[in-house]
Amino acid sequence: MDLTKLRHIASLIMLLVLGCTAVYAQDNDMILNRPYADTKLTHYGFSVGMNFQNLAITNNGLVTEEGEWYADVSAHSPGFSVNVLADLRLAEHFNLRLSPGLYFGNKVVRFLNHWGDPNALDQTRYKQSQNIKSTYIVVPIDLKMSAKRYHNIRPYFTSGVMYIHDLAKDRSEQLKLKNGDVMLTVGMGCDLYMPFFKLCPEIKFCFGLKNILEKNRPDLDENSDIRHFTESVNKIKNDMVVVTFYFE
């Protein structure tokens, strides 16, 4: 599954949420909940959600004695996200938001040898896989641009940057990834004004800026059987889709 399919999944989830939002708005047009919620200079909250992690892998077609290996991400598991939120009102339609938290996720990298025999008894010379589990500490900073409130609904867009640091332990496997990265983020969501709080479903697309492939691998000096996997990849970048529900 590639990132495009993940975006389709996340978009369908968001459409369902927005559909429920429309029904909620129609049933509550006469009741204006929390009319002064957006006039506060600062407010706080928390969020829970799902993340869909992906790796954008650039192969170089290197030919070695082991063959010609290519890598891609073949499977994803929806991860769990939890954040805290601090929101600063800059103007009527603009807010600055800081939401540090933890993202738990998993992806499976598949390696295929174009010279390998898919019918061979020893499949390790034709295909292999690597399960990469991640525990990210994330520090997103977003500029929230909100439309005018309509009854109990207020749509918005976000853009920002997010620093991530992977707490996963270093392991001597086919590919080794660097722990830190910086991502650009864009997203959209909707404020739903409930009687006692705001519920804000949001979808965010995150694009890594750094090459996170670790090429300096002294551990491979004693494990040369998997060196060709690192050598056959030029760069790897993080991609992520995050579906979040804020409670403010």
Backbone torsions as a table, in degrees:
resi	resn	phi	psi	omega
1	MET	NA	126.7	-179.3
2	ASP	-95.7	177.9	-175.6
3	LEU	-64.8	-30.6	178.7
4	THR	-60.3	-43.6	178.7
5	LYS	-65.3	-36.9	178.2
6	LEU	-63.9	-39.8	178.1
7	ARG	-63.9	-37.7	177.8
8	HIS	-63.3	-43.1	178.8
9	ILE	-60.7	-49.2	-178.6
10	ALA	-64.1	-37.4	179.4
11	SER	-66.0	-38.5	177.2
12	LEU	-63.7	-40.6	177.3
13	ILE	-60.9	-43.8	-178.6
14	MET	-66.7	-37.4	178.2
15	LEU	-63.2	-39.5	176.8
16	LEU	-62.7	-42.9	179.2
17	VAL	-63.4	-43.8	-179.7
18	LEU	-67.2	-32.9	175.3
19	GLY	-62.7	-44.2	176.1
20	CYS	-63.4	-35.7	178.9
21	THR	-61.7	-43.8	-179.3
22	ALA	-61.7	-42.5	178.3
23	VAL	-63.5	-42.2	179.8
24	TYR	-60.9	-41.2	-178.3
25	ALA	-65.4	-41.8	-178.4
26	GLN	-64.2	-33.0	-178.4
27	ASP	-82.5	-8.9	-173.8
28	ASN	-130.4	28.5	-178.1
29	ASP	-64.4	-29.4	-174.1
30	MET	-89.8	-7.7	-177.7
31	ILE	-115.8	116.2	-179.9
32	LEU	-96.1	103.0	-179.1
33	ASN	-81.6	142.1	174.3
34	ARG	44.7	63.1	-174.5
35	PRO	-65.8	-21.1	-177.7
36	TYR	-109.7	15.2	-176.7
37	ALA	-63.0	-32.7	-175.0
38	ASP	-89.2	1.3	-179.6
39	THR	-94.9	-7.6	-179.6
40	LYS	-71.2	142.2	178.0
41	LEU	-66.1	-43.9	178.5
42	THR	-135.9	150.4	169.4
43	HIS	-153.1	166.6	-172.2
44	TYR	-130.8	165.6	179.1
45	GLY	-173.1	-164.4	177.2
46	PHE	-150.4	169.5	-179.0
47	SER	-147.2	155.2	170.7
48	VAL	-133.7	156.4	-179.5
49	GLY	179.0	-164.4	-179.5
50	MET	-124.7	150.4	172.8
51	ASN	-130.3	145.5	178.2
52	PHE	-117.6	104.1	-174.6
53	GLN	-91.4	142.5	179.1
54	ASN	-142.4	158.5	175.0
55	LEU	-121.7	126.5	174.4
56	ALA	-89.8	104.2	-173.1
57	ILE	-102.4	128.3	175.7
58	THR	-106.7	110.7	178.6
59	ASN	-87.3	154.1	-179.4
60	ASN	-112.0	-0.1	177.7
61	GLY	68.8	26.0	-179.3
62	LEU	-63.5	133.3	177.0
63	VAL	-103.9	124.5	178.3
64	THR	-125.2	-176.8	176.6
65	GLU	-63.4	-24.1	179.6
66	GLU	-81.2	-14.1	-179.3
67	GLY	123.4	-155.8	-179.5
68	GLU	-122.1	102.5	-172.8
69	TRP	-98.8	142.3	174.3
70	TYR	-128.5	145.9	-178.2
71	ALA	-122.1	144.0	170.4
72	ASP	-153.9	168.5	178.4
73	VAL	-91.9	116.3	-173.4
74	SER	-98.4	-19.7	-176.0
75	ALA	-150.3	146.9	177.9
76	HIS	-130.9	151.8	171.4
77	SER	-123.7	127.6	178.4
78	PRO	-56.0	129.2	179.5
79	GLY	-96.9	173.8	-177.6
80	PHE	-109.7	139.8	-179.4
81	SER	-128.3	142.4	174.7
82	VAL	-144.3	133.5	-176.4
83	ASN	-139.7	159.7	165.1
84	VAL	-109.3	158.8	-171.8
85	LEU	-133.7	136.1	168.0
86	ALA	-126.5	127.7	-174.1
87	ASP	-121.9	129.7	178.0
88	LEU	-116.1	123.5	179.3
89	ARG	-78.9	119.8	178.6
90	LEU	-94.9	-38.9	-179.5
91	ALA	-159.0	-175.1	-175.7
92	GLU	-59.8	-35.7	-175.1
93	HIS	-116.4	9.0	-175.4
94	PHE	-132.4	133.5	176.3
95	ASN	-134.3	146.5	173.6
96	LEU	-104.9	128.3	-172.0
97	ARG	-126.5	134.1	175.2
98	LEU	-119.3	124.3	-174.6
99	SER	-139.0	71.7	177.6
100	PRO	-66.6	151.1	-179.4
101	GLY	-175.9	-162.0	-179.0
102	LEU	-127.3	135.9	173.5
103	TYR	-119.2	125.8	176.2
104	PHE	-109.7	131.0	-177.6
105	GLY	-158.1	176.9	-176.0
106	ASN	-154.8	142.3	172.1
107	LYS	-145.8	153.2	-177.9
108	VAL	-115.7	121.2	176.8
109	VAL	-93.3	129.0	179.7
110	ARG	-106.7	135.1	176.8
111	PHE	-113.9	127.7	177.8
112	LEU	-121.9	135.0	178.3
113	ASN	-98.4	114.5	-179.1
114	HIS	-66.3	-17.9	177.3
115	TRP	-94.3	-5.4	-174.6
116	GLY	-78.8	164.9	179.1
117	ASP	-103.7	111.7	-178.9
118	PRO	-64.3	-14.8	-179.4
119	ASN	-101.7	3.9	-178.4
120	ALA	-69.9	150.3	178.2
121	LEU	-66.7	-38.1	178.0
122	ASP	-90.0	93.6	-175.6
123	GLN	-74.6	-12.5	-178.3
124	THR	-65.9	-20.5	178.0
125	ARG	-90.1	-2.5	176.9
126	TYR	-112.2	-42.8	-179.7
127	LYS	-148.4	148.5	175.0
128	GLN	-144.5	169.9	178.4
129	SER	-145.8	159.3	178.4
130	GLN	-137.1	124.3	179.2
131	ASN	-91.9	118.3	-176.9
132	ILE	-112.3	110.1	176.1
133	LYS	-98.3	138.3	-176.6
134	SER	-127.4	141.3	170.5
135	THR	-126.4	98.8	-174.1
136	TYR	-94.4	130.5	159.1
137	ILE	-85.8	123.3	-176.5
138	VAL	-118.5	143.1	176.1
139	VAL	-131.3	85.9	179.6
140	PRO	-86.8	139.1	171.7
141	ILE	-123.2	120.0	-173.8
142	ASP	-126.7	145.5	167.4
143	LEU	-98.2	119.3	-179.0
144	LYS	-98.4	124.1	-178.9
145	MET	-114.3	107.9	-171.6
146	SER	-102.5	145.6	172.8
147	ALA	-80.0	179.6	176.8
148	LYS	-71.6	140.4	-179.7
149	ARG	-66.8	135.6	175.5
150	TYR	-121.7	105.8	-175.2
151	HIS	54.1	-113.1	-177.6
152	ASN	-109.3	27.1	-179.7
153	ILE	-132.9	140.7	175.2
154	ARG	-147.4	100.8	179.8
155	PRO	-72.5	158.1	-179.7
156	TYR	-154.4	164.1	172.3
157	PHE	-122.8	154.6	177.6
158	THR	-132.3	153.2	169.4
159	SER	-149.1	148.3	-177.9
160	GLY	178.1	-163.0	178.1
161	VAL	-128.9	155.5	-179.9
162	MET	-142.1	124.4	172.7
163	TYR	-91.3	135.2	177.1
164	ILE	-127.8	145.9	176.0
165	HIS	-135.9	124.2	-177.0
166	ASP	-87.0	124.3	179.6
167	LEU	-87.2	-1.8	-178.9
168	ALA	-61.1	142.9	-177.9
169	LYS	-73.6	149.2	176.7
170	ASP	-67.7	134.4	179.2
171	ARG	-135.5	148.4	178.9
172	SER	-88.0	89.8	179.4
173	GLU	-126.9	-172.8	-175.1
174	GLN	-56.5	-50.5	178.3
175	LEU	-119.9	141.0	177.4
176	LYS	-120.7	130.3	-175.6
177	LEU	-108.2	145.0	175.9
178	LYS	-70.0	151.4	-173.3
179	ASN	-78.4	-31.8	-173.7
180	GLY	-105.1	150.2	177.5
181	ASP	-159.0	159.3	173.9
182	VAL	-122.5	134.0	-176.5
183	MET	-124.6	142.3	168.5
184	LEU	-87.2	141.7	-176.2
185	THR	-130.4	142.5	170.6
186	VAL	-136.6	144.8	-177.3
187	GLY	-158.1	175.9	176.6
188	MET	-147.9	153.2	-179.6
189	GLY	-164.7	-166.9	-177.0
190	CYS	-153.0	129.1	173.9
191	ASP	-81.4	125.6	174.3
192	LEU	-111.3	118.4	-174.7
193	TYR	-89.5	106.3	176.2
194	MET	-90.4	170.3	-178.9
195	PRO	-60.1	-33.3	-173.9
196	PHE	-121.0	-6.2	179.9
197	PHE	-163.1	171.2	173.0
198	LYS	-102.9	133.1	171.8
199	LEU	-106.7	125.8	-174.2
200	CYS	-127.4	92.3	172.7
201	PRO	-72.0	139.0	-174.5
202	GLU	-146.7	144.7	172.1
203	ILE	-121.0	135.4	-174.8
204	LYS	-134.7	137.5	176.1
205	PHE	-108.9	130.6	-173.4
206	CYS	-123.3	133.4	-175.4
207	PHE	-127.0	118.5	-178.8
208	GLY	-69.8	144.0	-178.4
209	LEU	-100.5	-21.6	-172.6
210	LYS	-104.9	153.6	169.3
211	ASN	-81.0	111.5	-174.2
212	ILE	-95.0	5.3	177.6
213	LEU	-74.0	125.9	178.0
214	GLU	-86.8	110.3	-179.6
215	LYS	-89.6	-24.3	-179.9
216	ASN	-81.8	95.0	-173.0
217	ARG	-122.8	74.2	176.2
218	PRO	-62.4	-21.3	178.8
219	ASP	-66.1	-19.7	-179.2
220	LEU	-80.3	-10.2	177.3
221	ASP	-60.8	-30.8	179.1
222	GLU	-103.2	5.9	-178.7
223	ASN	-143.1	59.2	-173.4
224	SER	-68.9	-11.6	-179.2
225	ASP	-65.6	-19.9	-178.4
226	ILE	-117.1	8.8	-179.1
227	ARG	-62.1	-36.5	-174.5
228	HIS	-64.4	-21.9	178.8
229	PHE	-67.4	-45.1	177.6
230	THR	-66.8	-39.4	-177.9
231	GLU	-68.4	-25.6	-176.7
232	SER	-87.2	-0.2	180.0
233	VAL	-115.3	130.8	178.6
234	ASN	-82.2	-50.2	-177.6
235	LYS	-155.4	158.5	177.1
236	ILE	-136.1	132.1	176.4
237	LYS	-124.6	147.4	177.7
238	ASN	-76.5	142.0	167.3
239	ASP	-134.0	147.6	-178.0
240	MET	-155.6	143.2	169.7
241	VAL	-118.0	130.1	-175.8
242	VAL	-124.6	126.3	173.7
243	VAL	-109.8	119.6	-170.3
244	THR	-128.3	147.4	173.7
245	PHE	-121.4	109.6	179.6
246	TYR	-90.0	141.5	173.7
247	PHE	-119.4	112.5	-173.2
248	GLU	-124.3	NA	NA
